[in-house]
Amino acid sequence: MRINENTLLEGEKVVLVPYNADHVPRYHEWMKSAELQKLTASEPLTLEQEYDMQRDWREDDDKLTFIILDKQRWAEPTLQEEQCMVGDVNIFLTDPADPSLAELEVMIAEPSYRGQGLGKEVTLMMMRYGITRLGIQKFEAKIGLDNPVSIAMFKKLHFHELSKCRVFKEVTLGLTVDEALKATLHHDTLYMKERQHRESCCSAGQHMTAGGQHMTAGGQHMTAGGQHMTAGGQHMTAGAQHMTTGAQHMTTGGQHMTTGGQHMNSP
């Protein structure tokens, strides 16, 4: 689904970003796990098949996927998103006759991140997004009977049992959206911020990391501490070491200067 292709959702512990090709190798490694295959009722795929599925899911009108990132690692300017991945969350529109019905699926793939409340935070964020952006009125979750932790989490969020299938060994839980739920969700996700994802926002001023490490604003790229600034096509490194402006290249300190395509070495 393309509605979220440029959307970033920031929570307290996690950041949700659209699933793109850069995430596929890490996701593919996850899905080699027999445990995750069982929990998600998935079949193992080749890496090329994973790339095909990522492209299909981006284009499909009935599937919406975010990759879950560890917010603390994501804030490190030296780390790429794929180094911060901990799982994924999906909304599936399962009934063409009723686009207000959505199946919700959350996977915390990295074992060391389980039991820390990430699944609950992601679920609340995704429900709020689904209600406000997709007009979802009913949520369902299909969970394996051998996954009591997930079942308990959804029930704590007031999902109730709709059906149980012994053949497929899964239970279907459901929750209907009403005004009381909307108010509760809003209150419980006051921390949630929605903005453009970095793929499209590095020139639009949308990505900022606290701690003075990395800021993008109005087409300007600035790293605090006077290390690196880009503004209006100009590249400057503080400390009078390197400056690029238009077609001019100058290095101070009398070492190297290029101006208007000419190369000069100063004494």
C-alpha positions as CSV (number, residue, x, y, z in Angstrom):
1,M,0.0,0.0,0.0
2,R,1.5,3.3,-1.0
3,I,-0.3,5.5,1.5
4,N,2.5,5.1,4.0
5,E,5.5,5.0,1.6
6,N,6.8,8.3,2.9
7,T,5.5,8.0,6.5
8,L,7.5,7.7,9.7
9,L,5.8,7.1,13.0
10,E,7.9,7.9,16.1
11,G,6.9,6.4,19.5
12,E,8.6,6.2,22.9
13,K,10.7,3.1,22.3
14,V,10.2,2.4,18.5
15,V,10.1,4.1,15.2
16,L,8.0,2.7,12.4
17,V,9.2,3.2,8.8
18,P,7.8,1.9,5.4
19,Y,9.2,-1.4,4.3
20,N,11.6,-0.8,1.5
21,A,14.3,-2.8,-0.5
22,D,17.1,-1.9,2.0
23,H,15.3,-3.8,4.7
24,V,14.8,-7.0,2.7
25,P,18.2,-8.8,3.5
26,R,17.7,-8.5,7.2
27,Y,14.0,-9.5,6.9
28,H,15.1,-12.5,4.9
29,E,17.5,-13.6,7.6
30,W,14.7,-13.4,10.2
31,M,12.4,-15.5,8.1
32,K,14.9,-18.3,8.0
33,S,14.0,-19.0,11.6
34,A,11.7,-22.0,12.0
35,E,10.2,-20.3,15.1
36,L,9.2,-17.2,13.2
37,Q,7.9,-19.3,10.3
38,K,5.7,-21.2,12.7
39,L,4.5,-18.0,14.6
40,T,3.6,-16.2,11.4
41,A,2.4,-19.2,9.4
42,S,5.0,-18.4,6.7
43,E,6.9,-20.5,4.2
44,P,10.6,-19.9,3.6
45,L,11.4,-17.8,0.6
46,T,14.5,-17.1,-1.4
47,L,16.1,-13.7,-1.2
48,E,14.8,-12.8,-4.7
49,Q,11.3,-13.9,-3.7
50,E,11.5,-11.6,-0.6
51,Y,12.4,-8.7,-2.9
52,D,9.4,-9.5,-5.1
53,M,7.1,-9.7,-2.1
54,Q,8.4,-6.4,-0.8
55,R,7.6,-4.8,-4.1
56,D,4.2,-6.4,-4.3
57,W,3.2,-5.4,-0.8
58,R,4.2,-1.8,-1.6
59,E,1.9,-1.8,-4.6
60,D,-1.0,-3.8,-3.1
61,D,-4.1,-1.9,-2.0
62,D,-4.9,-4.3,0.8
63,K,-1.6,-4.5,2.6
64,L,0.2,-1.9,4.7
65,T,3.5,-2.7,6.3
66,F,5.9,-0.8,8.6
67,I,9.3,-2.0,9.8
68,I,9.9,-1.6,13.5
69,L,13.1,0.1,14.5
70,D,14.8,0.4,17.9
71,K,14.4,4.2,18.5
72,Q,17.6,4.4,20.6
73,R,19.7,2.9,17.9
74,W,17.8,4.8,15.2
75,A,18.9,8.0,16.9
76,E,22.6,7.1,16.3
77,P,23.7,9.0,13.2
78,T,26.2,6.4,12.2
79,L,23.7,3.5,12.0
80,Q,21.6,2.6,9.0
81,E,17.9,1.6,9.4
82,E,18.6,-2.0,8.6
83,Q,20.9,-2.1,11.7
84,C,18.1,-0.9,13.9
85,M,15.4,-3.4,12.7
86,V,13.6,-5.4,15.4
87,G,10.4,-6.5,13.6
88,D,7.4,-5.5,11.5
89,V,3.8,-4.7,11.8
90,N,1.1,-5.1,9.2
91,I,-2.5,-4.2,8.4
92,F,-4.4,-6.4,6.0
93,L,-7.7,-5.4,4.5
94,T,-9.2,-8.9,4.3
95,D,-12.7,-8.2,3.1
96,P,-13.1,-6.3,-0.2
97,A,-16.7,-5.7,0.6
98,D,-15.8,-4.1,4.0
99,P,-12.6,-1.9,3.8
100,S,-13.2,-0.8,7.4
101,L,-12.2,-4.3,8.6
102,A,-8.5,-4.8,9.2
103,E,-6.4,-7.8,10.3
104,L,-3.5,-6.6,12.5
105,E,-0.3,-8.6,12.7
106,V,2.8,-7.7,14.9
107,M,6.1,-9.5,14.8
108,I,9.0,-8.7,17.2
109,A,11.6,-10.8,15.3
110,E,14.6,-10.1,17.5
111,P,14.4,-12.3,20.6
112,S,16.3,-9.8,22.8
113,Y,13.6,-7.2,22.3
114,R,10.7,-9.3,23.4
115,G,9.0,-8.8,26.8
116,Q,9.9,-5.1,26.8
117,G,6.5,-3.7,25.8
118,L,7.4,-3.0,22.2
119,G,4.6,-5.1,20.9
120,K,2.0,-3.2,22.9
121,E,3.4,0.2,21.8
122,V,3.5,-0.8,18.1
123,T,-0.1,-2.2,18.3
124,L,-1.5,1.0,19.8
125,M,0.4,3.1,17.2
126,M,-0.8,1.0,14.3
127,M,-4.4,1.0,15.5
128,R,-4.3,4.8,15.8
129,Y,-2.8,5.1,12.3
130,G,-5.4,2.6,10.9
131,I,-8.3,4.5,12.4
132,T,-7.2,8.0,11.4
133,R,-5.6,7.3,8.0
134,L,-7.6,4.3,6.7
135,G,-10.9,4.7,8.4
136,I,-10.7,1.3,10.2
137,Q,-13.7,0.5,12.3
138,K,-13.0,-3.2,13.3
139,F,-9.7,-4.9,14.1
140,E,-9.0,-8.6,14.1
141,A,-5.9,-10.5,15.1
142,K,-5.2,-14.2,14.2
143,I,-2.8,-15.8,16.6
144,G,-1.5,-19.3,17.0
145,L,-2.7,-21.1,20.0
146,D,0.9,-21.8,21.0
147,N,1.6,-18.1,21.3
148,P,0.0,-17.3,24.7
149,V,2.1,-14.1,25.1
150,S,0.6,-12.4,22.1
151,I,-2.9,-13.6,22.9
152,A,-2.6,-12.2,26.4
153,M,-1.3,-8.8,25.0
154,F,-4.2,-8.4,22.7
155,K,-6.7,-9.3,25.4
156,K,-5.2,-6.7,27.7
157,L,-6.0,-4.2,24.9
158,H,-9.6,-5.3,25.1
159,F,-9.7,-7.6,22.1
160,H,-12.1,-10.5,22.7
161,E,-12.3,-14.0,21.2
162,L,-14.3,-14.3,18.0
163,S,-13.5,-17.8,17.1
164,K,-11.0,-20.7,17.6
165,C,-9.9,-23.1,14.9
166,R,-8.4,-26.3,16.1
167,V,-7.5,-27.4,12.6
168,F,-5.3,-24.4,12.0
169,K,-4.5,-24.1,15.7
170,E,-5.3,-20.4,15.9
171,V,-7.6,-18.0,17.7
172,T,-9.2,-14.9,16.1
173,L,-9.6,-11.9,18.4
174,G,-11.5,-8.8,17.5
175,L,-12.1,-5.2,18.6
176,T,-14.7,-2.7,17.4
177,V,-13.8,0.9,17.2
178,D,-16.0,3.4,19.1
179,E,-15.6,6.9,20.4
180,A,-14.4,5.6,23.8
181,L,-11.7,3.6,22.1
182,K,-10.6,6.5,20.0
183,A,-10.3,8.7,23.1
184,T,-8.3,6.0,24.9
185,L,-6.0,5.5,22.0
186,H,-5.4,9.2,21.6
187,H,-4.5,9.4,25.3
188,D,-2.3,6.4,25.3
189,T,-0.4,7.5,22.2
190,L,0.2,11.2,23.0
191,Y,3.9,10.5,22.4
192,M,3.3,9.4,18.8
193,K,4.6,11.7,16.1
194,E,3.9,11.3,12.4
195,R,6.1,12.9,9.7
196,Q,7.7,12.2,6.4
197,H,10.2,9.4,6.1
198,R,13.8,10.3,5.5
199,E,13.8,8.9,1.9
200,S,11.8,11.9,0.8
201,C,12.5,14.3,3.7
202,C,16.2,14.8,3.8
203,S,15.7,17.8,1.6
204,A,12.4,18.8,3.2
205,G,13.4,19.3,6.8
206,Q,11.6,16.4,8.4
207,H,14.2,14.2,10.1
208,M,15.8,15.3,13.3
209,T,17.7,13.3,15.9
210,A,17.9,14.7,19.4
211,G,21.2,15.2,21.2
212,G,22.5,17.6,18.5
213,Q,23.8,14.8,16.3
214,H,21.8,15.1,13.1
215,M,19.3,17.6,11.8
216,T,17.7,18.2,8.4
217,A,15.8,21.4,7.9
218,G,14.5,23.2,4.9
219,G,16.9,21.4,2.5
220,Q,19.8,22.0,4.9
221,H,21.8,19.2,6.4
222,M,23.6,20.1,9.7
223,T,25.5,18.0,12.2
224,A,26.0,19.7,15.5
225,G,29.4,20.4,16.9
226,G,30.4,22.3,13.8
227,Q,31.4,19.3,11.8
228,H,29.3,19.3,8.7
229,M,26.7,21.6,7.1
230,T,25.0,21.6,3.8
231,A,22.8,24.6,2.8
232,G,21.4,25.6,-0.6
233,G,23.8,23.4,-2.5
234,Q,26.8,24.6,-0.4
235,H,29.0,22.2,1.4
236,M,30.9,23.5,4.4
237,T,32.9,21.7,7.1
238,A,33.5,23.8,10.2
239,G,37.0,24.5,11.4
240,A,37.9,26.2,8.1
241,Q,38.9,22.8,6.6
242,H,36.8,22.4,3.5
243,M,34.2,24.6,1.6
244,T,32.3,23.9,-1.6
245,T,30.0,26.5,-3.1
246,G,28.5,26.0,-6.5
247,A,31.3,25.0,-8.8
248,Q,34.0,26.4,-6.4
249,H,36.1,24.2,-4.2
250,M,38.4,25.8,-1.6
251,T,40.4,24.2,1.2
252,T,41.7,26.8,3.6
253,G,45.0,26.6,5.4
254,G,46.8,27.4,2.1
255,Q,46.7,23.8,0.8
256,H,44.3,23.5,-2.1
257,M,41.9,25.9,-4.0
258,T,39.7,25.3,-7.0
259,T,37.7,28.2,-8.3
260,G,35.8,28.4,-11.6
261,G,37.3,25.1,-12.8
262,Q,40.9,26.3,-12.1
263,H,43.2,24.4,-9.8
264,M,45.7,26.4,-7.7
265,N,48.0,25.2,-5.0
266,S,48.9,28.0,-2.6
267,P,52.3,28.2,-0.8
